[in-house]
Amino acid sequence: MTIPDGVSLIPIIATLLVAAAAAGFLAGLFGIGGGAIFVPVLYQTFETLGVSHLVSMHLAVGSSIAIIVPTSIRSLTSHLRRGAVDTTLLKQWLLAIPLGAVVGALTASVASSAELRAIFATLAFLLGLKMLVGRLSFRLGDDLPGGFGRFVAGLIIGILSALMGIGGGVLNNTFMTLYGRSIHQAVATSAGVGALIAVPGLLTYIAGGWGEAALPAFSLGYVNVFAVALVAPASILAVPLGAALAHRLSRRQLELGFGCFLLIVAARFAWSLI
């Protein structure tokens, strides 16, 4: 990667490490992979580093998916030890969610930078509103739908998550709680959902960007190895802290803060389209 004149790597590295720690904490706390934080930070970093505008957003989303792989697995391990994960649901989603992740990643690979930013802005806005609203007071049922309904839900969660470069935690938490599952079980299960999304999504983003001439050095398709190697370790270290707090603290203030963050991110990306 080339660094523009006068730009120091120190604040860039510091920003990535702070974001990594925060995203890892949120991965454990909310069962998310931290992508909603990684994508905007990585996008801005790549833009600052002079990466082509044609691929900077693709790199941000693909690299975010790569970072989610270890954080999701570490988060799942932490929650499995507490016995809160719905392993039956995860087994039923072994096809639906990875298939959705591949479809989403393929769609992102062929989309333009502007289209991908518009998609992220729209979904971030909707997720931000959901976080601000908090837990919904109504239910769609007393238990999760049957096999077909679960398959469709898993497919949709996989597609939308891969398009955004996120672990699907907010989407899965909403789905499970709307059908009567406890928020703690939803949070724990979401860690497994993140792993099901990230692995096939990562491979698809690598394949989708392979041979792209505008990519910077140290890139495997739409995944930048430099950014992943820097951010992933800090994320992993912070995951257990979030997982521990998830089982004994009220998350409402954090939900409000995270919701506001998503709305700001949505506005940032929307502004970039003008």
DOFI-826676 format. One record per residue: residue number from 1; residue in three letters; y, x, z of N, C-alpha, C in turn. Coordinates in steps of 0.02 Angstrom, whole numbers. Last residue first. Layout:
N
SITE seq type n.north n.east   n.up ca.north ca.east  ca.up c.north c.east   c.up
SITE NUM  ala       Y      X      Z        Y       X      Z       Y      X      Z
...
//
This chain:
274
SITE seq type n.north n.east   n.up ca.north ca.east  ca.up c.north c.east   c.up
SITE 274  ile     574  -1180   -134      636   -1204   -163     666  -1152   -210
SITE 273  leu     469  -1124    -69      454   -1157   -133     517  -1180   -169
SITE 272  ser     510  -1081     52      495   -1029      2     481  -1059    -67
SITE 271  trp     517  -1199    123      580   -1169    101     567  -1116     47
SITE 270  ala     382  -1217    151      416   -1265    108     480  -1237     80
SITE 269  phe     363  -1111    238      329   -1110    174     361  -1160    125
SITE 268  arg     445  -1155    345      454   -1089    314     423  -1087    245
SITE 267  ala     389  -1277    380      457   -1276    353     471  -1210    317
SITE 266  ala     267  -1232    430      268   -1277    372     337  -1277    339
SITE 265  val     313  -1157    539      278   -1123    484     279  -1166    422
SITE 264  ile     363  -1261    616      409   -1208    593     378  -1171    534
SITE 263  leu     245  -1330    641      299   -1363    604     349  -1313    577
SITE 262  leu     175  -1235    715      149   -1257    651     203  -1291    609
SITE 261  phe     255  -1228    831      245   -1169    789     222  -1189    719
SITE 260  cys     238  -1356    882      305   -1335    858     300  -1274    813
SITE 259  gly     103  -1345    917      125   -1394    868     193  -1377    839
SITE 258  phe     108  -1247   1014       72   -1233    952      92  -1282    898
SITE 257  gly     180  -1317   1113      206   -1255   1085     173  -1238   1018
SITE 256  leu      93  -1424   1136      162   -1436   1114     191  -1374   1081
SITE 255  glu     -20  -1356   1181      -24   -1398   1121      46  -1410   1093
SITE 254  leu      30  -1299   1298       10   -1255   1243       5  -1294   1178
SITE 253  gln      48  -1415   1372      106   -1374   1355      91  -1326   1298
SITE 252  arg     -87  -1460   1380      -36   -1500   1347      25  -1458   1327
SITE 251  arg    -200  -1408   1439     -176   -1375   1379    -116  -1409   1347
SITE 250  ser    -245  -1365   1602     -217   -1416   1558    -186  -1381   1498
SITE 249  leu    -392  -1264   1633     -319   -1274   1630    -300  -1333   1585
SITE 248  arg    -530  -1241   1626     -500   -1257   1691    -425  -1267   1691
SITE 247  his    -583  -1205   1505     -624   -1248   1547    -591  -1266   1614
SITE 246  ala    -497  -1117   1444     -509   -1181   1412    -545  -1230   1458
SITE 245  leu    -503   -995   1509     -450   -1042   1528    -462  -1112   1500
SITE 244  ala    -611   -937   1441     -615    -949   1513    -564  -1001   1535
SITE 243  ala    -564   -926   1311     -623    -967   1324    -629   -984   1398
SITE 242  gly    -457   -835   1327     -444    -904   1308    -502   -950   1324
SITE 241  leu    -531   -721   1362     -479    -747   1407    -463   -820   1391
SITE 240  pro    -615   -697   1251     -643    -720   1314    -592   -748   1363
SITE 239  val    -516   -653   1147     -553    -716   1144    -581   -739   1212
SITE 238  ala    -459   -527   1149     -423    -581   1183    -462   -647   1186
SITE 237  leu    -542   -445   1075     -532    -429   1146    -500   -488   1184
SITE 236  ile    -528   -498    946     -592    -504    982    -583   -493   1056
SITE 235  ser    -398   -459    912     -415    -530    918    -478   -539    960
SITE 234  ala    -407   -322    902     -364    -350    955    -380   -424    965
SITE 233  pro    -494   -311    789     -514    -288    856    -472   -318    912
SITE 232  ala    -417   -374    678     -478    -402    705    -497   -377    775
SITE 231  val    -305   -294    637     -296    -355    676    -359   -379    711
SITE 230  leu    -350   -183    565     -299    -176    617    -299   -235    664
SITE 229  ala    -441   -229    473     -462    -177    520    -413   -169    578
SITE 228  val    -359   -319    400     -416    -344    439    -437   -293    492
SITE 227  ala    -268   -232    338     -244    -283    385    -301   -308    430
SITE 226  phe    -359   -155    260     -313    -123    307    -290   -174    360
SITE 225  val    -423   -246    175     -462    -213    227    -417   -181    280
SITE 224  asn    -380   -397    117     -352    -330    126    -385   -298    187
SITE 223  val    -452   -500      0     -457    -479     70    -431   -408     75
SITE 222  tyr    -472   -545   -130     -414    -569    -92    -419   -555    -18
SITE 221  gly    -555   -397   -171     -535    -463   -192    -472   -483   -155
SITE 220  leu    -519   -292    -56     -581    -314    -87    -569   -386   -108
SITE 219  ser    -395   -166    -46     -411    -237    -52    -479   -246    -85
SITE 218  phe    -333    -41    -42     -376     -62     14    -392   -137     13
SITE 217  ala    -179    -77   -131     -235     -34   -111    -272    -63    -51
SITE 216  pro    -146   -246   -194     -128    -180   -168    -190   -140   -152
SITE 215  leu    -167   -337   -350     -186    -324   -280    -166   -254   -258
SITE 214  ala    -146   -362   -482      -87    -359   -439    -103   -342   -366
SITE 213  ala    -270   -375   -548     -230    -314   -558    -173   -307   -508
SITE 212  glu    -422   -424   -487     -352    -445   -494    -307   -384   -494
SITE 211  gly    -553   -390   -459     -525    -367   -522    -453   -388   -534
SITE 210  trp    -584   -530   -361     -610    -466   -385    -581   -449   -454
SITE 209  gly    -552   -648   -303     -497    -604   -319    -519   -537   -348
SITE 208  gly    -675   -712   -284     -623    -746   -321    -566   -701   -342
SITE 207  ala    -748   -626   -201     -769    -636   -270    -713   -665   -312
SITE 206  ile    -673   -641    -82     -684    -575   -111    -701   -582   -186
SITE 205  tyr    -683   -778    -62     -617    -749    -73    -623   -679   -102
SITE 204  thr    -821   -788    -39     -792    -821    -97    -722   -794   -113
SITE 203  leu    -840   -718     79     -874    -694     19    -842   -724    -44
SITE 202  leu    -762   -800    166     -746    -729    155    -776   -704     89
SITE 201  gly    -831   -921    163     -763    -918    138    -742   -847    122
SITE 200  pro    -952   -890    226     -952    -905    154    -882   -903    124
SITE 199  val    -887   -855    356     -933    -811    320    -936   -827    245
SITE 198  ala    -804   -963    401     -777    -897    386    -823   -855    343
SITE 197  ile    -875  -1081    428     -824   -1080    376    -809  -1009    353
SITE 196  leu    -960  -1049    531     -989   -1079    471    -940  -1078    412
SITE 195  ala    -867  -1007    626     -914    -958    598    -944   -984    534
SITE 194  gly    -803  -1128    655     -765   -1073    627    -810  -1021    595
SITE 193  val    -906  -1198    715     -880   -1222    651    -841  -1166    616
SITE 192  gly    -915  -1130    835     -969   -1125    787    -948  -1147    718
SITE 191  ala    -796  -1174    891     -805   -1103    881    -861  -1090    831
SITE 190  ser    -815  -1309    905     -770   -1286    852    -776  -1211    840
SITE 189  thr    -889  -1321   1020     -923   -1329    956    -881  -1303    899
SITE 188  ala    -786  -1307   1116     -841   -1260   1113    -877  -1262   1046
SITE 187  val    -707  -1420   1087     -678   -1353   1084    -734  -1301   1076
SITE 186  ala    -798  -1524   1112     -769   -1516   1046    -742  -1445   1036
SITE 185  gln    -823  -1508   1247     -878   -1499   1201    -852  -1488   1130
SITE 184  his    -693  -1536   1293     -723   -1470   1308    -782  -1457   1261
SITE 183  ile    -671  -1667   1255     -631   -1615   1224    -661  -1546   1236
SITE 182  ser    -821  -1763   1226     -770   -1734   1270    -733  -1678   1234
SITE 181  arg    -834  -1890   1099     -857   -1829   1130    -801  -1799   1173
SITE 180  gly    -788  -2006   1032     -809   -2010   1101    -835  -1947   1134
SITE 179  tyr    -737  -1987    906     -802   -2020    913    -831  -2011    982
SITE 178  leu    -624  -1916    921     -616   -1984    895    -682  -2024    900
SITE 177  thr    -677  -1793    956     -648   -1835   1009    -635  -1906    986
SITE 176  met    -722  -1746    830     -770   -1759    884    -741  -1804    938
SITE 175  phe    -601  -1739    752     -660   -1777    729    -704  -1796    788
SITE 174  thr    -521  -1651    827     -499   -1719    813    -559  -1763    796
SITE 173  asn    -598  -1534    823     -582   -1565    887    -562  -1638    878
SITE 172  asn    -598  -1510    685     -660   -1530    718    -647  -1561    786
SITE 171  leu    -462  -1479    665     -494   -1532    627    -557  -1556    662
SITE 170  val    -443  -1371    750     -403   -1431    761    -436  -1490    725
SITE 169  gly    -539  -1277    695     -543   -1302    763    -505  -1367    775
SITE 168  gly    -544  -1212    573     -563   -1282    575    -564  -1313    644
SITE 167  gly    -498  -1083    553     -566   -1092    576    -588  -1164    584
SITE 166  ile    -403  -1056    400     -410   -1069    471    -483  -1082    489
SITE 165  gly    -357  -1051    269     -376    -988    302    -383   -996    377
SITE 164  met    -334  -1164    197     -281   -1140    242    -295  -1072    272
SITE 163  leu    -451  -1183    126     -387   -1184     90    -331  -1154    131
SITE 162  ala    -542  -1188    230     -543   -1130    185    -479  -1126    144
SITE 161  ser    -508  -1313    286     -502   -1251    326    -499  -1190    281
SITE 160  leu    -537  -1404    186     -468   -1398    209    -458  -1332    247
SITE 159  ile    -680  -1382    172     -633   -1376    116    -562  -1362    141
SITE 158  gly    -733  -1408    302     -742   -1344    269    -692  -1332    214
SITE 157  ile    -696  -1542    323     -672   -1490    369    -677  -1422    337
SITE 156  ile    -769  -1601    218     -696   -1604    218    -666  -1550    264
SITE 155  leu    -901  -1574    260     -877   -1551    195    -801  -1548    193
SITE 154  gly    -906  -1641    383     -914   -1568    381    -888  -1539    316
SITE 153  ala    -892  -1773    338     -843   -1745    384    -846  -1668    382
SITE 152  val   -1008  -1785    261     -942   -1792    229    -888  -1761    273
SITE 151  phe   -1105  -1770    362    -1103   -1724    305   -1034  -1726    272
SITE 150  arg   -1079  -1878    446    -1070   -1810    472   -1065  -1759    415
SITE 149  gly   -1113  -1982    359    -1045   -1976    385   -1031  -1907    412
SITE 148  phe   -1250  -1958    342    -1205   -1954    285   -1133  -1945    307
SITE 147  gly   -1301  -1971    478    -1309   -1910    438   -1260  -1904    381
SITE 146  gly   -1179  -2068    572    -1245   -2047    552   -1244  -1986    507
SITE 145  pro   -1041  -2021    686    -1074   -2061    634   -1142  -2032    616
SITE 144  leu   -1043  -1998    866    -1031   -1973    799   -1068  -2016    748
SITE 143  asp   -1000  -2140    970    -1036   -2078    956   -1024  -2059    884
SITE 142  asp    -914  -2243    977     -937   -2216   1040    -979  -2153   1032
SITE 141  gly    -771  -2233    864     -839   -2252    883    -858  -2220    949
SITE 140  leu    -642  -2203    853     -672   -2234    794    -743  -2256    808
SITE 139  arg    -523  -2234    983     -584   -2203    958    -607  -2240    896
SITE 138  phe    -356  -2193   1044     -408   -2238   1018    -468  -2199    994
SITE 137  ser    -265  -2099   1082     -286   -2147   1133    -341  -2194   1108
SITE 136  leu    -277  -1926   1046     -267   -1994   1022    -298  -2043   1072
SITE 135  arg    -192  -1793   1121     -255   -1830   1117    -241  -1902   1097
SITE 134  gly     -46  -1752   1026      -95   -1740   1078    -157  -1782   1068
SITE 133  val      68  -1747    951       46   -1812    975      -4  -1804   1031
SITE 132  leu      70  -1611    922      125   -1640    961     105  -1708    990
SITE 131  met     -45  -1597    844      -40   -1561    907      14  -1590    952
SITE 130  lys     -10  -1678    734      -67   -1696    776     -64  -1661    843
SITE 129  leu      97  -1605    683      109   -1672    709      52  -1693    755
SITE 128  gly      23  -1492    641       75   -1486    692      91  -1553    724
SITE 127  leu     -56  -1547    541      -88   -1522    602     -38  -1513    658
SITE 126  leu      46  -1577    449        4   -1630    476     -31  -1609    540
SITE 125  phe      98  -1447    424      141   -1501    449     100  -1556    482
SITE 124  ala     -14  -1383    372       15   -1359    435      60  -1412    466
SITE 123  leu     -30  -1455    252      -81   -1460    304     -55  -1436    372
SITE 122  thr      91  -1417    186       73   -1488    198      23  -1495    255
SITE 121  ala      83  -1277    182      140   -1310    215     123  -1382    232
SITE 120  phe     -34  -1257    106      -31   -1234    175      25  -1270    213
SITE 119  ile       7  -1312    -17      -51   -1340     19     -48  -1321     92
SITE 118  ala     113  -1227    -48      126   -1298    -39      69  -1332     -1
SITE 117  arg      45  -1106    -62       95   -1113     -8     111  -1186      5
SITE 116  leu     -31  -1138   -175      -65   -1122   -112     -17  -1127    -53
SITE 115  glu      69  -1157   -270       24   -1212   -253     -10  -1200   -186
SITE 114  ala     124  -1028   -275      165   -1085   -254     122  -1144   -233
SITE 113  ser      15   -954   -323       44    -939   -257      84   -998   -231
SITE 112  ser    -107  -1064   -400      -52   -1017   -402     -26  -1005   -331
SITE 111  ala    -288  -1069   -383     -221   -1098   -375    -168  -1044   -381
SITE 110  val    -407  -1005   -382     -380   -1022   -448    -310  -1054   -444
SITE 109  ser    -428   -987   -246     -429    -929   -291    -398   -944   -359
SITE 108  ala    -431  -1116   -193     -375   -1072   -176    -371  -1013   -225
SITE 107  thr    -555  -1158   -244     -494   -1193   -263    -433  -1149   -251
SITE 106  leu    -639  -1070   -177     -635   -1067   -250    -572  -1101   -275
SITE 105  ala    -617  -1114    -45     -598   -1046    -64    -593  -1038   -139
SITE 104  gly    -669  -1246    -52     -600   -1234    -34    -576  -1165    -56
SITE 103  val    -804  -1220    -85     -762   -1261   -130    -688  -1248   -116
SITE 102  val    -841  -1146     28     -844   -1116    -38    -800  -1154    -87
SITE 101  ala    -823  -1243    129     -785   -1181    131    -784  -1146     63
SITE 100  gly    -918  -1339     92     -847   -1356     90    -804  -1294     90
SITE  99  leu   -1033  -1263    119    -1020   -1287     51    -946  -1305     43
SITE  98  pro   -1020  -1243    258    -1017   -1186    212   -1003  -1207    140
SITE  97  ile   -1030  -1385    296     -970   -1345    309    -967  -1283    264
SITE  96  ala   -1161  -1428    247    -1098   -1462    230   -1037  -1417    238
SITE  95  leu   -1264  -1344    301    -1251   -1348    229   -1181  -1374    214
SITE  94  leu   -1256  -1352    439    -1271   -1287    409   -1261  -1286    333
SITE  93  trp   -1237  -1464    513    -1181   -1444    470   -1194  -1377    435
SITE  92  gln   -1344  -1478    595    -1336   -1528    542   -1282  -1510    493
SITE  91  lys   -1316  -1373    682    -1374   -1368    638   -1369  -1418    580
SITE  90  leu   -1205  -1428    747    -1197   -1367    707   -1255  -1358    659
SITE  89  leu   -1266  -1535    815    -1217   -1548    763   -1208  -1487    718
SITE  88  thr   -1346  -1461    905    -1377   -1508    857   -1330  -1522    800
SITE  87  thr   -1258  -1393    986    -1297   -1355    937   -1331  -1400    886
SITE  86  asp   -1119  -1412   1052    -1165   -1461   1023   -1204  -1426    968
SITE  85  val   -1086  -1309   1193    -1088   -1316   1120   -1139  -1368   1099
SITE  84  ala   -1088  -1279   1327    -1048   -1337   1306   -1052  -1351   1231
SITE  83  gly   -1142  -1169   1397    -1184   -1227   1382   -1148  -1288   1356
SITE  82  arg   -1083  -1050   1419    -1063   -1104   1463   -1101  -1169   1448
SITE  81  arg   -1131   -974   1317    -1150    -954   1385   -1132  -1009   1435
SITE  80  leu   -1063  -1031   1211    -1135   -1044   1218   -1159  -1027   1288
SITE  79  his    -935   -977   1225     -945   -1048   1242   -1019  -1065   1249
SITE  78  ser    -956   -844   1186     -927    -859   1251    -941   -930   1272
SITE  77  thr   -1005   -862   1055    -1047    -831   1106   -1023   -847   1176
SITE  76  leu    -891   -916    994     -952    -956    999    -998   -928   1053
SITE  75  ser    -805   -804   1001     -787    -866   1036    -849   -910   1046
SITE  74  arg    -873   -716    916     -863    -698    987    -846   -760   1028
SITE  73  ile    -865   -789    797     -931    -772    825    -925   -755    899
SITE  72  ser    -726   -794    780     -765    -856    787    -833   -842    819
SITE  71  thr    -694   -659    767     -665    -697    822    -704   -762    834
SITE  70  pro    -765   -616    650     -783    -590    717    -755   -632    774
SITE  69  val    -702   -712    552     -774    -701    559    -791   -673    629
SITE  68  ile    -564   -708    547     -595    -763    585    -670   -751    596
SITE  67  ile    -536   -607    460     -524    -595    531    -559   -647    574
SITE  66  ala    -564   -673    339     -604    -614    359    -597   -600    433
SITE  65  ile    -463   -768    338     -533    -790    340    -577   -733    364
SITE  64  ser    -354   -682    323     -360    -723    383    -432   -747    392
SITE  63  ser    -376   -635    195     -381    -587    251    -387   -625    317
SITE  62  gly    -353   -754    123     -417    -721    120    -428   -672    178
SITE  61  val    -217   -780    156     -269    -829    172    -338   -795    173
SITE  60  ala    -154   -663    110     -145    -685    178    -201   -733    199
SITE  59  leu    -190   -659    -25     -212    -606     20    -207   -627     93
SITE  58  his    -122   -772    -71     -195    -770    -76    -223   -717    -28
SITE  57  met       8   -729    -48      -17    -786    -11     -94   -788    -13
SITE  56  ser      17   -618   -137       30    -609    -65       2   -667    -23
SITE  55  val       7   -630   -274      -55    -627   -236     -44   -623   -160
SITE  54  leu     134   -638   -328       81    -677   -360      17   -680   -317
SITE  53  his     214   -548   -268      221    -617   -246     165   -661   -274
SITE  52  ser     139   -393   -227      159    -441   -279     160   -512   -252
SITE  51  val     201   -312    -82      144    -338   -120     169   -391   -169
SITE  50  gly     299   -259      0      309    -256    -72     249   -277   -114
SITE  49  leu     296   -276    133      266    -215    107     271   -209     31
SITE  48  thr     344   -404    146      386    -348    168     361   -282    139
SITE  47  glu     232   -475    102      295    -480     64     341   -421     81
SITE  46  phe     143   -443    203      129    -422    135     192   -424     91
SITE  45  thr     209   -508    310      197    -435    311     185   -409    241
SITE  44  gln     205   -641    274      269    -609    282     262   -533    281
SITE  43  tyr      64   -657    275      103    -671    215     170   -635    218
SITE  42  leu      32   -630    408        7    -586    355      47   -595    291
SITE  41  val      97   -739    470      114    -670    488      92   -622    433
SITE  40  pro      35   -853    410      106    -840    401     128   -769    418
SITE  39  val    -106   -821    448      -84    -830    379      -8   -819    371
SITE  38  phe    -118   -812    591     -128    -754    548     -96   -763    479
SITE  37  ile    -100   -943    638      -53    -890    658     -57   -832    609
SITE  36  ala    -202  -1010    581     -136   -1041    576     -81   -992    598
SITE  35  gly    -313   -934    619     -286    -929    552    -217   -958    544
SITE  34  gly    -381   -943    737     -317    -909    738    -283   -905    671
SITE  33  gly    -496  -1017    744     -502    -948    725    -437   -910    722
SITE  32  ile    -518  -1120    892     -494   -1108    824    -499  -1034    808
SITE  31  gly    -541  -1161   1021     -598   -1160    975    -577  -1149    903
SITE  30  phe    -436  -1150   1106     -440   -1211   1066    -501  -1214   1021
SITE  29  leu    -468  -1028   1173     -440   -1085   1209    -450  -1150   1171
SITE  28  gly    -516   -935   1079     -557    -954   1136    -533  -1018   1170
SITE  27  ala    -408   -935    992     -476    -946    966    -522   -967   1022
SITE  26  leu    -302   -899   1071     -306    -968   1048    -375   -985   1020
SITE  25  phe    -334   -762   1084     -329    -805   1144    -337   -879   1124
SITE  24  gly    -322   -724    950     -386    -718    984    -388   -761   1047
SITE  23  ala    -185   -747    931     -234    -785    893    -303   -782    925
SITE  22  ala    -129   -652   1018     -115    -724   1027    -167   -766    992
SITE  21  ala    -178   -533    962     -194    -550   1031    -184   -625   1044
SITE  20  ala    -121   -542    833     -193    -538    841    -214   -559    911
SITE  19  ala      15   -538    860      -13    -598    829     -89   -600    838
SITE  18  val      19   -407    907       39    -462    951       9   -527    925
SITE  17  leu     -21   -339    791      -62    -334    851     -45   -390    901
SITE  16  leu      80   -369    699       11    -389    685     -32   -388    748
SITE  15  thr     190   -310    764      189    -382    751     118   -407    739
SITE  14  ala     151   -175    761      161    -209    825     158   -284    817
SITE  13  ile     150   -151    623       88    -146    661      93   -183    727
SITE  12  ile     287   -170    601      238    -210    565     172   -210    602
SITE  11  pro     350    -74    680      360    -145    696     310   -190    660
SITE  10  ile     289     45    613      281      29    684     293    -44    700
SITE   9  leu     321     69    483      257      37    496     251     13    568
SITE   8  ser     487     35    428      441      73    470     376     34    480
SITE   7  val     582     48    286      540       3    324     489     43    363
SITE   6  gly     650    136    206      683     112    266     642     65    308
SITE   5  asp     575     85     54      618     132     89     650    100    150
SITE   4  pro     415      0     69      484       5     44     524     53     85
SITE   3  ile     257     72     50      305      47     99     375     54     72
SITE   2  thr     111     26    -37      174      63    -36     221     30     13
SITE   1  met     -59     42      0        0       0      0      62     44      0
//
